[in-house]
Amino acid sequence: MKRNTLKPISISNLSQAQNLFKSHFEIPPEVMDSAGRIINDVIKGGEEEALKYCNKFDNTSFKSIEDATVTLSEIEDGYKFIKDNKPELVKAIDKSYSNILRFHEEQLKHEPSTWYFEPGPGKRLGQISSPLDRVCVYVPGGRFVYPSSVLMTVIPAKVAGVKEVAVCTPSKDGGRINELLLYIFRYLNISEVYKISGAQAVALMAYGGRHVKKVSKIVGPGNIYVTAAKKLVFGKVGIDSLAGPSEIVIIADNTADPGFTAADLLSQAEHDPDAKSILITDSSELAKNTIINIFKQIDRLKAEHGERFNSDLVLKCINNNCKIILCRNIEMACSISDIIAPEHLEIMTENPFKTLESVKNGGSIFIGNNTPVAVGDYIGGTNHVIPTSGTSVFSSPLGVYDFFKKSAVTYYDYNALEEEHVLIEDFAYSENLLAHRNSVKLRIRGK
């Protein structure tokens, strides 16, 4: 594959940046149609239809929901295998769990819970905050297996107080679940796990079946069919976000190490051929050396890891979706980054916390030369389920707040209502909602 297509792009004004980055991830109509058909079939046929699609797409032969349910003995066997054979992973999971738990427990402290105030005599207003009863965590298992995503989705749900957490994940080899996933399920005390994937999993959890209870919310990343299905069932259940391809923006000046910037651009490129890797800098030297380092590191990773490192996928992503942007200063770099509103934002400047003050949009932000995105992906503690495709302008990473619902509470005694009844009646009358007006009038005037 060609390696000479990556060259710096100079941007002198923000309109150029808006034109360059105006396209965002869209779900193709044919994918929406396919997901819609699957959802409708599952609504009509329940678990049987979901299993038919599983057998078709995942090379399984499930005849009943029991066949597609991970047993406790499977979970125990997987747990024991990892415990006995992968001590380095056990240690990493312990640390990851500890840090993610601590971050989300701290996050919970800063979330408003149930509260009231009295704005005047005879009035009491407030809010009740309560956790969702039952949620589904979708765990992807296509090109890669992501046990870290289980930690990132289940931990905040449990910290929030969700009582029931069900998991849906694809199986391999006709019904086998990766031992590392099984270890995580046991580690987190998750006992309800279905070997059901794709749009059919989303539909089954949104609408339920004879044996599977519907959930209130579905969270977790998945492939494009999972994303399409989540979009279609939104309203029947809540969802976290619509996940597009992974993306990173790096804001860097001449103090950044080009080896680091190249490595971090590559770390997102290996996710998907449609992933976006973008460096924005005011240093032509950094831009040039980052490009040199990108291709050096591809060769080195290929030499070190052989076929395990998918250099063709990475090169396709780099050639099609990697951009090295040159602009006049770091302030402009921040403005360009805000236009992109990236999933991951790294800041590698002389004073990165000062640079952070100029940034408004970024799903998860990584500060300084020694904080690659991989820290947040696994160990750091912040959540790696993050808004993509420019949606960080209005949405946030997954957190404990995603597993709460809130109810407003209003109390007026008779005197408080009497004081304001005319205002309410006049408002209702102006909107021609006469029964609304009557509901207040009766209480004060008795007719």
C-alpha positions, 0 to 999 in steps of 0.5 A, a space after each residue: 500500500 502507498 506510503 507517500 500520501 500523508 503530507 501536512 495541510 496548512 490552514 490559515 483560517 477557521 472556514 478552511 477547517 470547517 470545510 475540511 472537517 464538515 463530514 461526520 459519521 452517518 449510518 448508511 440507509 441500507 444498514 438502517 433498513 437491515 437493522 429495522 427488519 431485524 428489530 421488527 422480526 424480534 418484536 414479532 417473534 421474540 427470542 426465537 427470531 433473535 436466535 435465528 439471526 444469531 445462528 445466521 450471523 454468528 455460526 451458532 446452533 442455538 435452539 433455545 434461550 438456554 442454549 444462548 445463555 452463559 452458564 455459571 459453570 462456564 463463567 467459573 471455568 473461564 475465571 479459573 483459567 485466567 486466574 491460573 494462567 494469566 497472572 499479569 492480566 489479573 494484576 492489570 484488571 485489579 488495578 483497572 477495577 480499582 481506578 475505575 471504581 474510585 473515579 466513578 465513586 468520586 463522580 457520584 459524590 458530585 452528582 446531585 441526588 434527592 434535594 428540596 428547597 422552599 421558594 416561598 411560604 407554603 411551597 416546596 420544590 425539588 428533585 428525586 434521583 433514583 437509579 435505573 432498575 435494569 440495564 443491558 451492557 453490550 460488549 463487542 466481539 468482532 475484530 477484537 475482544 474488549 474486556 475493558 469495555 465491560 469494566 467501563 460500563 458495568 462499574 458506573 452502573 453498579 456505583 449508581 445502584 442499578 440492581 440488574 445488569 444483563 450482558 449481551 456479547 457475540 460468541 465465537 466457534 459456535 458458542 464459545 465466550 473468550 475466557 478473559 470476558 468470563 473472568 471479568 463477568 465473575 470478577 464483577 458478579 455478572 451472572 446474566 450473560 447472553 451469547 447474542 449479538 448485533 441488532 437482534 441483541 439490541 431488539 431483544 433487550 429493548 422489547 424482551 421475550 418470554 424468558 428475557 426481561 426488557 431493560 430500561 437502557 442499553 449501553 456499550 459500543 458495538 458495530 454499525 448494526 448495533 449502532 443503527 439498532 440502538 438508534 431505532 429503539 431509542 425512545 422504547 429504551 434509553 441509550 448512551 450514545 451512537 458510536 462511530 469510528 474511533 478518533 483522536 486529535 492531538 494539539 502539540 507544539 515544538 516541545 512535543 516528541 514526534 515519536 509520541 505523537 506518531 505512536 498515539 495517532 497509530 493507536 487509534 488507526 489500528 481500531 478501524 479503517 474509518 478511524 480518524 487520527 489528526 495532529 494539529 500543530 504550529 510546528 512544521 518540524 514536528 509535523 514532518 518528523 511525526 510523519 516520518 515516525 508514523 511509517 517507521 513505527 508501522 515497520 517496527 510493529 510489523 517486525 515485532 508482532 508479525 501478522 498480529 499487527 494488522 499493518 494493512 488496516 493501519 496503512 489504509 486508515 493513515 492514508 485515508 483518514 490521518 491529517 497533519 494540520 499546520 496552523 499559525 499558533 496553538 490558540 488556532 489549533 484549539 479552535 480547529 479542535 473545537 470544530 472537530 469536537 473529537 472523541 479523544 483529545 491529547 494536549 502536548 504543549 509547553 503548558 498543557 493545562 493553560 492550553 486546556 483553558 482554550 478548549 471547549 469540546 472533547 470527549 476525553 482529554 489527555 494532558 501532557 507528554 506522558 498521558 496517551 489515550 491508552 492510559 484512559 482505555 485501560 487503567 487511568 480510571 476515567 471512562 473510555 465509552 466516549 462520544 464520537 463524530 463531533 457529538 462531544 459538543 453536546 454529550 459526555 462520556 459514560 458515567 454514573 449520571 447515565 444510570 440515574 433518572 430524575 423526577 421533579 417534585 412540586 408541593 403548594 399548600 392552599 395559600 400558595 395556590 391562592 396567591 398565584 391562581 390568577 396567573 396560572 389561569 391567565 396562562 392556561 386561558 392564553 393557550 386555550 387549555 381551559 381544563 387546565 384553567 378549570 383544575 386551578 379555578 375549582 380549588 380556589 373558587 369551588 366552581 
